[in-house]
Amino acid sequence: MDINQIRKDTLGCADKIFLNSAGSSLMPKTVVEKTINYLKEEEQFGGYFIANQQTEQVNQFYVEVARMLNCRAENIAFANSNTDAYAKVLSSIPFKSGDCIITTDDDYISNHIAFISLKKRFNVEVYRTKNLANHEIDLEDLESLIKKHQPKLVAVTHIPTNSGLIQDVEAVGRLCKAHHILYLIDACQSVGQLVVDVQQIGCDFLTATGRKFLRGPRGTGFLYISDNALAQNLKPLFIDMKGANWTSFEDYQPTHTAKAFEFFEQSYAAMIGFTEAIRYANEIGLANIQNYNEQLSSELRKLLAENSSIKVLDQGNRLGSIVTFNHHKLALTELQNLLSNNQVYHSVSFKGSALIDFTKKNVDWAIRFSPHYFNTLEEIEKVGKLLREV
């Protein structure tokens, strides 16, 4: 991994310490160039003509995502966001009154809201598995819930938005496979910062966004659908002409690939840029990115933990590149001003987006740093020093 070349490719990191890749990361310049070049082609010839001319380039999206996840291109669908992909998955499962979903306390806010919505509208029960004292999923409790309730779906967020916790999705996958339960992974915060192998995880569905650790444009994401789920002919509630052929006045024939989950209208310019972002990560190697990110986040947590005024909030056996903390002496606005005035880009997680986790931790907010592979250890040390000298 050539950190100097990566930083040259990342124009936005020259004048700041950017620690907000869990929110919306900095795009490599080649991503921006390819997106703009495609838009310029549309400017000259119109969107339909260019899409037809660039079929091979468009299809490369599916190839690069499949390369990254260890699956076939036919298992991949483009989406406008993680939530877009996630909602389509939920709509494809034929829930009926009395069915249930099992999830965790650490799932993403929008996922919890979607589950509650299913409960309100279709009387789908929602059960949350317990956590162990170290914050890991209690796998014995999960298996007990599976045996007791025979869920229609188990849904787990790989890395929560408000914590560095990396949940043991592989172990959950083994349980789901043993009990023949559909398994959905929200990989919004994990894809791009570490190796994500859908064969090892054993999931039926996996969703992700482009703007975070994959460093793509906003308005992009993808959905992985396993061969098992495709064989069950699961399709989203609403399909358009991209996902099906209208075969008679009263019937249609859906495609048998993941593209049944796509809509005809999408931003091909953003898709082309997203493809370049994934290619860029694939060329560096996700294992290399993961190893370097572990160095950055471990050093950052160590420096923060050494500061008696700071409490690091991340818990779990395995932690990723989301580092959360609060300050015993500074109010949130004071802390934000300190960081902003020193060009340290960050974000804030509030209790409303992590209601269960933050209630357990007895906090109302947390500063969230999310270093990525264009950051340096020198930058991490500068941030540690800045907070130490308050």
KEGULUM-39641 format. One line per 3 residues: number of its first residue (from 1); their letters; for each residue x, y, z of N, C-alpha, C. Coordinates in steps of 0.001 Angstrom, whole numbers. Layout:
BEGIN
NUM	a	X:Y:Z:X:Y:Z:X:Y:Z | ...
// end
This chain:
BEGIN
1	mdi	846:-1189:0:0:0:0:883:1242:0 | 761:2075:-1021:1573:3285:-1151:785:4465:-597 | 999:4791:687:224:5837:1343:449:7196:685
4	nqi	1651:7441:172:1922:8723:-480:1100:8874:-1757 | 1022:7816:-2547:227:7872:-3767:-1258:7983:-3441 | -1700:7265:-2425:-3109:7326:-2026:-3475:8743:-1605
7	rkd	-2593:9405:-888:-2878:10778:-456:-2818:11754:-1631 | -1971:11488:-2594:-1976:12311:-3816:-3285:12144:-4576 | -3818:10937:-4546:-5084:10665:-5219:-6283:11235:-4465
10	tlg	-6068:11609:-3192:-7155:12088:-2328:-6936:13570:-2068 | -7462:14394:-2946:-7172:15825:-2895:-7671:16476:-1613 | -8750:15936:-1053:-9360:16557:119:-8606:16364:1413
13	cad	-7567:15537:1427:-6864:15297:2700:-5652:16202:2872 | -5403:17088:1930:-4182:17906:1979:-4247:19000:3031 | -5430:19543:3319:-5540:20717:4182:-6327:20448:5458
16	kif	-6534:19195:5802:-7347:18869:6970:-6997:17475:7464 | -7433:17159:8661:-7380:15784:9160:-8802:15242:9066 | -9026:14407:8088:-10388:13960:7790:-10639:12622:8473
19	lns	-11520:12656:9483:-11845:11451:10255:-13357:11217:10241 | -13950:11281:9056:-15402:11096:8957:-15779:10184:7795 | -15011:9131:7567:-15350:8195:6493:-16577:7359:6821
22	ags	-16937:7256:8109:-18170:6564:8481:-19401:7392:8130 | -19192:8690:7867:-20297:9547:7423:-20337:9604:5911 | -19380:10291:5352:-19232:10369:3897:-17767:10668:3623
25	slm	-17083:9723:3010:-15632:9788:2900:-15178:10695:1760 | -13858:10812:1608:-13247:11579:521:-13055:10672:-692 | -13556:11101:-1838:-13426:10300:-3054:-12032:10451:-3663
28	pkt	-11450:9369:-4185:-10233:9511:-4997:-10539:10350:-6237 | -9539:11071:-6731:-9796:11967:-7854:-10245:11217:-9102 | -9827:9974:-9273:-10260:9215:-10456:-11760:8922:-10410
31	vve	-12310:8802:-9211:-13768:8600:-9066:-14505:9829:-9557 | -14039:10998:-9137:-14663:12247:-9558:-14510:12440:-11062 | -13332:12163:-11580:-13080:12337:-13014:-13988:11457:-13863
34	kti	-14131:10195:-13481:-14970:9297:-14269:-16440:9693:-14196 | -16872:10159:-13018:-18257:10616:-12880:-18522:11830:-13755 | -17616:12795:-13691:-17786:14032:-14483:-17680:13736:-15974
37	nyl	-16746:12901:-16378:-16594:12570:-17799:-17851:11921:-18357 | -18472:11061:-17557:-19706:10427:-18014:-20819:11464:-18155 | -20894:12395:-17201:-21901:13455:-17287:-21679:14331:-18516
40	kee	-20420:14567:-18841:-20123:15368:-20037:-20579:14652:-21308 | -20433:13326:-21306:-20944:12550:-22439:-22467:12678:-22525 | -23140:12606:-21380:-24595:12776:-21373:-24984:14179:-21833
43	eqf	-24162:15161:-21462:-24417:16539:-21883:-24430:16651:-23413 | -23567:15911:-24070:-23432:16002:-25522:-24417:15110:-26276 | -24715:13949:-25721:-25469:12957:-26515:-26740:12428:-25855
46	ggy	-26998:12826:-24590:-28187:12337:-23909:-27929:11034:-23179 | -28680:10816:-22134:-28441:9691:-21250:-28679:8333:-21876 | -29730:8189:-22689:-30040:6895:-23276:-28935:6440:-24227
49	fia	-28492:7342:-25085:-27486:6995:-26087:-26188:6538:-25410 | -25748:7316:-24395:-24479:7001:-23746:-24574:5694:-22960 | -25709:5455:-22307:-25874:4198:-21576:-25756:3006:-22522
52	nqq	-26324:3141:-23718:-26230:2055:-24706:-24798:1896:-25230 | -24086:3014:-25330:-22712:2966:-25810:-21740:2422:-24754 | -22102:2595:-23507:-21184:2256:-22409:-21625:989:-21664
55	teq	-22284:85:-22349:-22794:-1129:-21698:-21697:-1912:-20988 | -20555:-2058:-21630:-19457:-2824:-21026:-18956:-2156:-19758 | -18860:-829:-19794:-18399:-84:-18625:-19411:-185:-17487
58	vnq	-20697:-113:-17823:-21744:-253:-16814:-21702:-1647:-16189 | -21540:-2664:-17001:-21516:-4043:-16492:-20318:-4316:-15597 | -19283:-3490:-15730:-18096:-3684:-14888:-18415:-3458:-13413
61	fyv	-19456:-2693:-13142:-19884:-2480:-11750:-20136:-3813:-11054 | -20904:-4673:-11688:-21278:-5956:-11088:-20050:-6854:-10914 | -19131:-6756:-11866:-17912:-7563:-11811:-17045:-7144:-10621
64	eva	-16877:-5832:-10419:-16015:-5347:-9339:-16607:-5636:-7962 | -17925:-5468:-7823:-18544:-5776:-6532:-18426:-7268:-6229 | -18671:-8109:-7251:-18564:-9558:-7068:-17135:-9955:-6686
67	rml	-16168:-9298:-7305:-14755:-9546:-6978:-14478:-9209:-5518 | -15058:-8138:-5045:-14832:-7692:-3677:-15491:-8611:-2658 | -16697:-9117:-2962:-17476:-9894:-1999:-17292:-11396:-2126
70	ncr	-16614:-11852:-3197:-16426:-13284:-3449:-17747:-13953:-3827 | -18335:-13462:-4918:-19584:-14040:-5417:-19631:-13857:-6933 | -20780:-14138:-7534:-20954:-13960:-8975:-21574:-12587:-9260
73	aen	-21333:-12067:-10443:-21920:-10787:-10838:-23443:-10847:-10817 | -24000:-12032:-11084:-25455:-12197:-11108:-26093:-12044:-9728 | -25255:-12068:-8685:-25761:-11911:-7313:-25855:-10458:-6876
76	iaf	-25481:-9524:-7754:-25343:-8119:-7368:-26378:-7241:-8062 | -26968:-6333:-7291:-27867:-5304:-7830:-27362:-3931:-7390 | -27479:-2961:-8275:-27166:-1577:-7926:-28322:-1005:-7108
79	ans	-28018:-124:-6155:-29044:547:-5358:-28654:2003:-5182 | -29631:2820:-4820:-29359:4243:-4609:-28761:4520:-3234 | -28897:3580:-2314:-28356:3722:-966:-28475:2388:-260
82	ntd	-27889:2310:914:-28045:1115:1739:-29508:918:2129 | -30171:2011:2534:-31566:1920:2967:-32471:1511:1818 | -32187:1994:624:-32946:1590:-572:-32851:76:-758
85	aya	-31634:-457:-690:-31438:-1897:-857:-32111:-2669:273 | -31980:-2163:1482:-32522:-2836:2665:-34052:-2929:2588 | -34691:-1828:2197:-36154:-1811:2099:-36653:-2781:1036
88	kvl	-35916:-2889:-60:-36308:-3831:-1115:-36221:-5274:-626 | -35197:-5553:175:-35081:-6899:738:-36280:-7204:1633 | -36593:-6280:2546:-37715:-6513:3454:-39020:-6692:2692
91	ssi	-39179:-5949:1591:-40416:-6061:812:-40498:-7371:43 | -39357:-8047:-128:-39356:-9299:-891:-39749:-10506:-45 | -39753:-10339:1256:-40063:-11456:2161:-41552:-11440:2465
94	pfk	-42270:-12531:2191:-43738:-12536:2341:-44175:-12653:3797 | -43968:-11571:4556:-44374:-11569:5959:-45893:-11649:6085 | -46334:-12351:7109:-47763:-12371:7443:-47902:-12222:8951
97	sgd	-49087:-11930:9412:-49341:-11721:10829:-48857:-12920:11647 | -48090:-12632:12687:-47567:-13689:13535:-46140:-14080:13225 | -45630:-13691:12044:-44228:-13941:11722:-43339:-13093:12627
100	cii	-42038:-13415:12648:-41154:-12610:13480:-39788:-12411:12829 | -39130:-11361:13274:-37756:-11013:12901:-36924:-11027:14175 | -35726:-11587:14087:-34775:-11487:15195:-33636:-10569:14771
103	ttd	-33315:-9615:15620:-32237:-8673:15331:-31414:-8460:16596 | -30611:-7411:16633:-29747:-7137:17782:-30022:-5742:18324 | -29514:-5474:19517:-29635:-4132:20089:-28831:-3111:19301
106	ddy	-27859:-3587:18512:-26905:-2689:17864:-27192:-2465:16390 | -28385:-2826:15942:-28707:-2574:14544:-28955:-1088:14288 | -28866:-736:13021:-28952:674:12595:-30349:1231:12851
109	isn	-30420:2509:13179:-31677:3172:13516:-32751:2956:12447 | -32406:3130:11168:-33403:2991:10105:-33922:1558:10011 | -33073:595:10336:-33505:-798:10330:-34505:-1055:11453
112	hia	-34209:-549:12653:-35146:-696:13765:-36494:-60:13428 | -36454:1117:12806:-37701:1796:12427:-38472:964:11412 | -37750:363:10453:-38409:-488:9458:-39065:-1699:10119
115	fis	-38376:-2312:11095:-38941:-3461:11796:-40203:-3059:12571 | -40138:-1909:13237:-41305:-1426:13988:-42466:-1136:13044 | -42136:-603:11862:-43167:-342:10856:-43854:-1636:10421
118	lkk	-43063:-2697:10224:-43642:-4001:9874:-44535:-4522:11003 | -44110:-4266:12228:-44926:-4693:13372:-46249:-3949:13415 | -46200:-2629:13188:-47415:-1821:13231:-48377:-2189:12099
121	rfn	-47850:-2448:10909:-48727:-2662:9756:-49142:-4117:9579 | -48198:-5058:9824:-48478:-6462:9513:-48434:-7382:10738 | -48280:-6797:11926:-48225:-7590:13148:-47063:-8580:13125
124	vev	-45923:-8136:12599:-44699:-8931:12610:-43962:-8641:13912 | -43709:-9677:14684:-43037:-9493:15965:-41536:-9280:15764 | -40939:-8513:16651:-39501:-8238:16593:-38873:-8639:17920
127	yrt	-37863:-9496:17854:-37143:-9924:19046:-35673:-9529:18901 | -35080:-9068:20001:-33673:-8664:19991:-32872:-9605:20871 | -31835:-10175:20308:-31012:-11107:21076:-30201:-10351:22127
130	knl	-29883:-11020:23213:-29118:-10403:24295:-27658:-10212:23886 | -26999:-9316:24592:-25550:-9157:24475:-24873:-9766:25694 | -23667:-10277:25501:-22847:-10723:26616:-22261:-9515:27350
133	anh	-21601:-9772:28461:-21029:-8674:29247:-20008:-7873:28448 | -19335:-8527:27473:-18336:-7827:26659:-18947:-7175:25425 | -20271:-7164:25355:-21040:-6508:24299:-21196:-7368:23036
136	eid	-20622:-8567:23031:-20780:-9468:21895:-22194:-10065:21884 | -22631:-10524:20699:-23922:-11186:20597:-23909:-12466:21439 | -24962:-12670:22209:-25118:-13900:22977:-25672:-14968:22027
139	led	-24786:-15797:21499:-25177:-16771:20479:-26099:-17849:21034 | -25942:-18180:22315:-26846:-19151:22927:-28263:-18589:22994 | -28369:-17318:23357:-29688:-16681:23401:-30282:-16588:22007
142	les	-29443:-16280:21024:-29928:-16201:19648:-30481:-17546:19187 | -29744:-18611:19446:-30237:-19929:19019:-31515:-20308:19757 | -31601:-19925:21015:-32823:-20194:21782:-34018:-19456:21172
145	lik	-33801:-18203:20777:-34870:-17423:20144:-35275:-18038:18804 | -34276:-18501:18043:-34570:-19128:16749:-35419:-20379:16949 | -35029:-21218:17888:-35772:-22452:18128:-37182:-22172:18633
148	khq	-37318:-21149:19463:-38613:-20843:20071:-39577:-20192:19084 | -39059:-19272:18237:-39958:-18448:17419:-39924:-18769:15928 | -38935:-19556:15470:-38826:-19885:14045:-38986:-18624:13182
151	pkl	-38047:-17700:13278:-38198:-16401:12606:-38210:-16517:11085 | -38853:-15571:10461:-38822:-15465:9010:-37478:-14914:8551 | -36844:-14119:9441:-35610:-13421:9072:-34783:-13142:10311
154	vav	-33464:-13297:10186:-32511:-12785:11169:-31748:-11649:10494 | -31688:-10496:11159:-31064:-9303:10571:-30015:-8755:11534 | -28792:-8572:11041:-27687:-8092:11878:-26930:-6993:11140
157	thi	-26644:-5905:11844:-25761:-4867:11313:-24319:-5246:11633 | -23485:-5344:10598:-22108:-5821:10774:-21332:-4916:11731 | -21340:-3611:11459:-20717:-2620:12343:-21746:-1520:12590
160	ptn	-22130:-1277:13838:-23107:-221:14104:-22581:1157:13701 | -23488:2074:13438:-23086:3429:13046:-22487:4203:14209 | -22768:3786:15436:-22415:4544:16634:-21322:3879:17459
163	sgl	-20624:2884:16888:-19667:2128:17681:-18681:1420:16774 | -17511:1097:17312:-16521:344:16552:-16736:-1156:16583 | -17770:-1616:17291:-18044:-3046:17421:-18179:-3725:16063
166	iqd	-17430:-4805:15855:-17608:-5662:14680:-18348:-6900:15161 | -19604:-7049:14770:-20414:-8163:15261:-19992:-9470:14579 | -20175:-10565:15284:-19734:-11878:14804:-20761:-12427:13809
169	vea	-20751:-11850:12611:-21759:-12213:11616:-21541:-13616:11062 | -20302:-14104:11109:-20037:-15462:10623:-20694:-16509:11525 | -20581:-16308:12841:-21206:-17247:13776:-22724:-17224:13646
172	vgr	-23282:-16035:13463:-24734:-15929:13249:-25125:-16646:11959 | -24287:-16509:10940:-24560:-17167:9664:-24622:-18678:9792 | -23745:-19237:10614:-23758:-20686:10810:-25048:-21147:11484
175	lck	-25536:-20354:12435:-26800:-20686:13088:-27972:-20605:12104 | -27983:-19553:11306:-29073:-19384:10341:-29088:-20520:9321 | -27904:-20915:8875:-27823:-22016:7909:-28305:-23320:8523
178	ahh	-27919:-23561:9777:-28311:-24800:10446:-29820:-24892:10634 | -30460:-23729:10801:-31908:-23714:11057:-32710:-23245:9839 | -32035:-23076:8702:-32701:-22723:7441:-33498:-21412:7565
181	ily	-32829:-20391:8125:-33446:-19077:8313:-32808:-18073:7365 | -33607:-17244:6708:-33076:-16173:5875:-32272:-15201:6729 | -31167:-14720:6156:-30198:-13944:6936:-29809:-12688:6158
184	lid	-30027:-11523:6782:-29775:-10220:6167:-28683:-9482:6937 | -27672:-9009:6206:-26568:-8239:6791:-26609:-6805:6277 | -26576:-5849:7212:-26333:-4452:6876:-24834:-4222:7002
187	acq	-24171:-4103:5843:-22712:-3933:5817:-22328:-2505:5445 | -23213:-1577:5760:-23016:-179:5372:-21685:382:5871 | -21297:1:7102:-20077:543:7687:-18879:-398:7575
190	svg	-19087:-1617:7094:-17971:-2562:7057:-17361:-2715:5675 | -18185:-2712:4629:-17648:-2865:3280:-16786:-1637:2955 | -15548:-1900:2577:-14624:-814:2264:-13566:-608:3325
193	qlv	-13880:-952:4580:-12858:-800:5630:-12242:-2130:6020 | -12901:-3238:5684:-12328:-4538:5996:-12803:-5581:4980 | -12218:-6738:5024:-12584:-7820:4107:-13980:-8306:4466
196	vdv	-14872:-8334:3470:-16229:-8855:3649:-16433:-9943:2600 | -16525:-11183:3059:-16658:-12338:2180:-18016:-12979:2437 | -18925:-12872:1479:-20286:-13364:1698:-20336:-14880:1828
199	qqi	-19348:-15576:1282:-19319:-17031:1423:-18976:-17411:2871 | -18058:-16694:3475:-17703:-16958:4866:-18820:-16542:5815 | -19478:-15430:5506:-20566:-14949:6364:-21780:-15870:6265
202	gcd	-22068:-16327:5055:-23210:-17208:4860:-24542:-16491:4855 | -24556:-15230:4426:-25800:-14461:4425:-26570:-14677:3127 | -27878:-14410:3195:-28725:-14449:2004:-28810:-13088:1338
205	flt	-28703:-12039:2144:-28751:-10672:1629:-27678:-9848:2334 | -27071:-8939:1606:-26126:-7993:2196:-26278:-6657:1487 | -26390:-5592:2267:-26583:-4254:1706:-25416:-3350:2090
208	atg	-25139:-2360:1229:-24053:-1412:1507:-24306:-117:748 | -23613:919:1176:-23680:2218:513:-22345:2539:-138 | -22332:3535:-1012:-21099:3914:-1688:-20324:5011:-1006
211	rkf	-21002:5869:-271:-20386:7124:163:-19472:6987:1372 | -19510:5878:2075:-18745:5746:3311:-17354:5182:3023 | -17019:4048:3582:-15648:3534:3485:-15277:3072:2076
214	lrg	-16256:2915:1187:-15930:2592:-209:-15502:3821:-1000 | -15778:5028:-476:-15284:6278:-1048:-15885:6570:-2425 | -17139:6215:-2591:-17837:6497:-3839:-18724:7722:-3727
217	prg	-19449:8051:-4800:-20369:9193:-4773:-21593:8900:-3914 | -22236:9948:-3444:-23527:9789:-2781:-24553:9318:-3810 | -25623:8700:-3316:-26648:8199:-4223:-26286:6873:-4855
220	tgf	-25370:6128:-4211:-24954:4816:-4728:-24960:3793:-3598 | -25146:2546:-3981:-25098:1439:-3038:-25257:148:-3806 | -25309:-949:-3095:-25543:-2221:-3781:-26211:-3218:-2851
223	lyi	-26712:-4266:-3458:-27367:-5365:-2755:-26805:-6676:-3269 | -26395:-7536:-2343:-26004:-8904:-2679:-27158:-9831:-2330 | -27477:-10755:-3242:-28505:-11765:-3007:-27894:-13128:-3307
226	sdn	-27970:-14032:-2359:-27345:-15340:-2503:-28083:-16199:-3522 | -27404:-17240:-3985:-28050:-18210:-4875:-29246:-18862:-4181 | -29128:-19068:-2875:-30227:-19652:-2105:-31468:-18777:-2157
229	ala	-31284:-17471:-1954:-32426:-16547:-1986:-32987:-16423:-3398 | -32108:-16402:-4402:-32581:-16342:-5786:-33391:-17585:-6137 | -32955:-18741:-5644:-33667:-19992:-5923:-35051:-20002:-5286
232	qnl	-35234:-19227:-4215:-36546:-19143:-3562:-37468:-18154:-4267 | -36943:-17544:-5328:-37748:-16625:-6151:-38282:-15441:-5347 | -37485:-14968:-4395:-37874:-13797:-3618:-37677:-12549:-4468
235	kpl	-38700:-11742:-4562:-38660:-10524:-5370:-39254:-9373:-4579 | -38790:-8139:-4809:-39356:-6991:-4094:-40827:-6794:-4446 | -41544:-6135:-3566:-42975:-5923:-3780:-43246:-5169:-5078
238	fid	-42444:-4150:-5334:-42626:-3347:-6552:-41452:-3582:-7499 | -41742:-4071:-8673:-40759:-4350:-9717:-41113:-3494:-10919 | -40104:-2995:-11616:-40422:-2272:-12847:-39832:-3027:-14041
241	mkg	-39763:-2366:-15177:-39379:-3050:-16418:-37915:-3476:-16425 | -37106:-2972:-15475:-35718:-3448:-15362:-35681:-4858:-14786 | -36625:-5143:-13898:-36601:-6411:-13196:-37559:-7460:-13712
244	anw	-38382:-7119:-14702:-39370:-8094:-15173:-39814:-7766:-16599 | -40288:-8782:-17282:-40929:-8621:-18595:-42440:-8723:-18426 | -43164:-7839:-19070:-44639:-7852:-19039:-45103:-8866:-20085
247	tsf	-45542:-10030:-19626:-45781:-11165:-20519:-47233:-11314:-20969 | -48152:-10770:-20201:-49570:-10796:-20590:-50280:-9647:-19898 | -51566:-9449:-20227:-52286:-8329:-19629:-52255:-8385:-18100
250	edy	-52221:-9579:-17550:-52346:-9742:-16099:-51130:-10411:-15455 | -50003:-10453:-16156:-48872:-11159:-15575:-47546:-10597:-16072 | -46482:-10912:-15353:-45129:-10539:-15743:-44190:-11672:-15372
253	qpt	-43015:-11673:-15981:-41997:-12685:-15698:-40754:-11988:-15175 | -40427:-12142:-13863:-39249:-11456:-13316:-37956:-12099:-13787 | -36913:-11290:-13824:-35599:-11833:-14113:-35137:-12686:-12939
256	hta	-34262:-13641:-13198:-33850:-14563:-12146:-32485:-14224:-11569 | -32029:-12996:-11812:-30795:-12522:-11195:-31143:-11418:-10193 | -30130:-10920:-9512:-30350:-9855:-8531:-30883:-8572:-9168
259	kaf	-30757:-8430:-10466:-31237:-7213:-11131:-32750:-7047:-11033 | -33448:-8088:-10595:-34887:-7937:-10330:-35127:-6901:-9234 | -34086:-6588:-8454:-34206:-5620:-7363:-33803:-4209:-7798
262	eff	-33504:-4023:-9067:-33141:-2698:-9569:-34335:-2039:-10239 | -34299:-704:-10303:-35240:61:-11121:-34530:527:-12389 | -35320:757:-13418:-34762:1184:-14695:-34003:2507:-14556
265	eqs	-34590:3451:-13838:-33991:4783:-13752:-32977:4836:-12609 | -31751:5153:-12951:-30692:5316:-11971:-29623:6221:-12565 | -28773:6753:-11717:-27711:7638:-12184:-26534:6805:-12666
268	yaa	-26383:6719:-13994:-25269:5943:-14537:-23936:6645:-14293 | -23959:7965:-14226:-22719:8684:-13919:-22228:8314:-12517 | -23148:8306:-11552:-22786:7919:-10190:-22357:6458:-10142
271	mig	-23021:5618:-10908:-22693:4190:-10939:-21275:3972:-11486 | -20923:4722:-12530:-19585:4614:-13111:-18535:5077:-12102 | -18831:6182:-11407:-17913:6649:-10371:-17773:5641:-9240
274	fte	-18890:5036:-8860:-18879:4032:-7801:-18045:2816:-8219 | -18179:2427:-9466:-17384:1306:-9981:-15891:1592:-9843 | -15506:2826:-10156:-14099:3205:-10038:-13646:3177:-8580
277	air	-14519:3594:-7659:-14172:3564:-6236:-13932:2132:-5762 | -14782:1211:-6213:-14632:-194:-5815:-13381:-789:-6453 | -13153:-448:-7740:-11946:-930:-8416:-10697:-436:-7687
280	yan	-10721:813:-7274:-9590:1417:-6567:-9294:635:-5286 | -10327:325:-4517:-10153:-444:-3281:-9684:-1869:-3579 | -10272:-2474:-4616:-9869:-3836:-4980:-8400:-3907:-5377
283	eig	-7922:-2888:-6084:-6524:-2889:-6520:-5572:-2750:-5329 | -5926:-1945:-4361:-5104:-1841:-3150:-5174:-3144:-2363 | -6381:-3726:-2331:-6598:-4967:-1601:-7272:-4710:-268
286	lan	-8449:-5299:-61:-9187:-5044:1179:-8443:-5571:2399 | -7656:-6617:2233:-6864:-7122:3366:-5813:-6093:3780 | -5191:-5436:2799:-4208:-4386:3102:-4877:-3198:3787
289	iqn	-6052:-2817:3269:-6798:-1709:3862:-7180:-2044:5295 | -7676:-3249:5516:-8090:-3667:6851:-6920:-3633:7829 | -5789:-4155:7431:-4619:-4197:8319:-4157:-2793:8698
292	yne	-4142:-1898:7723:-3694:-529:7998:-4714:203:8871 | -5995:12:8575:-7035:653:9380:-6987:197:10833 | -6653:-1077:11037:-6538:-1584:12408:-5427:-868:13161
295	qls	-4330:-558:12460:-3245:203:13088:-3711:1594:13487 | -4406:2263:12547:-4866:3630:12801:-5848:3687:13967 | -6856:2826:13934:-7901:2885:14965:-7380:2424:16326
298	sel	-6493:1444:16333:-5923:971:17601:-5088:2069:18253 | -4273:2753:17452:-3439:3838:17984:-4311:4981:18484 | -5371:5293:17745:-6259:6378:18154:-6954:6035:19472
301	rkl	-7452:4828:19607:-8099:4432:20870:-7101:4467:22030 | -5878:4035:21770:-4860:4033:22820:-4582:5451:23313 | -4432:6387:22375:-4150:7773:22747:-5322:8393:23499
304	lae	-6533:8095:23062:-7713:8635:23732:-7860:8029:25135 | -7604:6735:25261:-7751:6060:26558:-6739:6570:27578 | -5602:7064:27102:-4578:7609:27993:-4960:8974:28547
307	nss	-5977:9587:27966:-6434:10912:28390:-7492:10737:29483 | -7196:11196:30689:-8098:10982:31829:-9419:11730:31690 | -9497:12685:30784:-10727:13444:30583:-11658:12807:29560
310	ikv	-11208:11720:28961:-11956:11096:27860:-12369:9678:28239 | -13573:9317:27832:-14032:7936:27966:-14290:7363:26577 | -13527:6335:26220:-13754:5644:24945:-14926:4691:25139
313	ldq	-15889:4721:24221:-17155:4011:24399:-17243:2684:23659 | -16292:2397:22793:-16367:1166:21985:-16113:-57:22852 | -16955:-1086:22660:-16825:-2332:23409:-16946:-3509:22454
316	gnr	-16249:-4600:22772:-16338:-5804:21944:-14975:-6447:21775 | -14975:-7708:21366:-13722:-8436:21163:-12954:-7915:19963 | -13692:-7457:18965:-13064:-6997:17725:-13651:-5634:17355
319	lgs	-12771:-4653:17151:-13217:-3282:16893:-12673:-2793:15556 | -13468:-1967:14881:-13104:-1467:13568:-12782:15:13582 | -12880:627:12407:-12456:2020:12224:-13568:3025:12510
322	ivt	-14335:2770:13538:-15218:3777:14115:-14842:3869:15582 | -14381:5055:15993:-13897:5276:17355:-14792:6320:18001 | -15480:5923:19077:-16429:6835:19716:-15991:7145:21142
325	fnh	-16236:8388:21566:-15834:8789:22914:-16624:10021:23330 | -16647:10285:24612:-17110:11589:25092:-16118:12137:26109 | -16358:13367:26532:-15389:14114:27339:-16020:14461:28675
328	hkl	-15264:14250:29756:-15800:14492:31096:-15878:15982:31431 | -15063:16802:30775:-14940:18201:31190:-15503:19193:30168 | -15404:18858:28883:-15877:19772:27848:-17295:19426:27426
331	alt	-18110:20448:27250:-19445:20254:26674:-19286:19904:25195 | -20329:19339:24635:-20253:18916:23237:-19893:20071:22318 | -20528:21232:22493:-20245:22368:21601:-18796:22822:21728
334	elq	-18246:22795:22942:-16841:23175:23138:-15913:22187:22431 | -16237:20924:22548:-15420:19892:21916:-15487:19997:20401 | -16681:20215:19871:-16844:20373:18422:-16087:21591:17917
337	nll	-16162:22692:18654:-15455:23906:18233:-13946:23683:18232 | -13445:22996:19255:-12011:22705:19324:-11567:21920:18092 | -12308:20877:17754:-11943:20037:16616:-12086:20803:15304
340	snn	-13195:21505:15143:-13441:22232:13887:-12422:23341:13674 | -12075:24049:14737:-11105:25138:14621:-9713:24635:14248 | -9475:23356:14479:-8181:22754:14134:-8283:21840:12919
343	qvy	-9360:22019:12150:-9548:21293:10885:-9538:19772:11063 | -10143:19319:12175:-10313:17888:12395:-11764:17551:12073 | -11980:16902:10948:-13326:16581:10502:-13821:15321:11212
346	hsv	-15032:15395:11755:-15574:14345:12594:-17098:14379:12477 | -17768:13539:13222:-19223:13603:13309:-19645:13313:14738 | -20918:13490:15013:-21467:13270:16345:-22602:12257:16244
349	sfk	-22576:11251:17111:-23707:10328:17234:-24519:10734:18454 | -25828:10869:18271:-26713:11231:19363:-27525:10021:19807 | -28067:10121:20996:-28804:9013:21588:-29960:8553:20711
352	gsa	-30580:9490:19993:-31720:9145:19155:-31395:8183:18034 | -30126:8107:17621:-29751:7190:16551:-29128:5905:17085 | -28993:5815:18407:-28431:4610:19032:-29121:4407:20379
355	lid	-30432:4377:20337:-31241:4480:21556:-30915:3399:22581 | -30823:2146:22130:-30577:1057:23071:-29134:1103:23579 | -28181:1222:22662:-26765:1207:23025:-26412:2365:23943
358	ftk	-26844:3586:23598:-26480:4748:24405:-27224:4774:25742 | -28407:4169:25800:-29104:4040:27088:-28310:3125:28011 | -27817:2026:27462:-26981:1113:28254:-25704:1793:28730
361	knv	-25105:2598:27863:-23842:3267:28196:-24046:4547:29000 | -25318:4938:29141:-25675:6134:29907:-25017:7394:29350 | -25084:7550:28028:-24563:8751:27375:-25616:9305:26418
364	dwa	-25558:10587:26170:-26495:11237:25250:-25865:11524:23895 | -24534:11516:23858:-23843:11818:22606:-22448:11206:22622 | -21865:11123:21454:-20477:10666:21340:-19845:11307:20121
367	irf	-18628:11763:20267:-17842:12162:19099:-17436:10885:18369 | -17566:10912:17051:-17214:9740:16247:-16080:10090:15299 | -14934:9452:15498:-13822:9517:14553:-13840:8232:13726
370	sph	-13602:8363:12431:-13533:7167:11582:-12363:7290:10615 | -11161:6926:11085:-9965:6989:10221:-10052:5959:9113 | -9377:6277:8002:-9379:5375:6849:-7974:5343:6253
373	yfn	-7790:4546:5231:-6442:4212:4764:-5710:5357:4077 | -6334:6524:3895:-5597:7700:3419:-5083:8543:4582 | -5472:8205:5810:-4946:8901:6981:-3564:8351:7344
376	tle	-2852:9114:8167:-1511:8699:8595:-1464:8597:10116 | -487:7857:10606:-282:7772:12055:101:9125:12628 | 771:9959:11835:1121:11309:12287:-135:12134:12548
379	eie	-1142:11967:11695:-2405:12675:11915:-3081:12194:13197 | -3044:10905:13422:-3637:10344:14638:-2948:10921:15873 | -1627:11011:15825:-873:11566:16954:-1208:13039:17176
382	kvg	-1407:13791:16092:-1776:15205:16217:-3117:15368:16927 | -4075:14517:16575:-5395:14588:17207:-5288:14226:18690 | -4499:13196:19004:-4297:12817:20391:-3657:13949:21206
385	kll	-2690:14597:20605:-2009:15715:21255:-2949:16895:21455 | -3756:17195:20445:-4707:18296:20530:-5651:18104:21708 | -6185:16899:21872:-7121:16637:22951:-6418:16544:24310
388	rev	-5158:16134:24293:-4386:16050:25530:-4051:17431:26077 | -3892:18412:25199:-3457:19741:25605:-4610:20683:25920 | -5822:20181:25910:-6978:21029:26247:-6814:21573:27670
// end
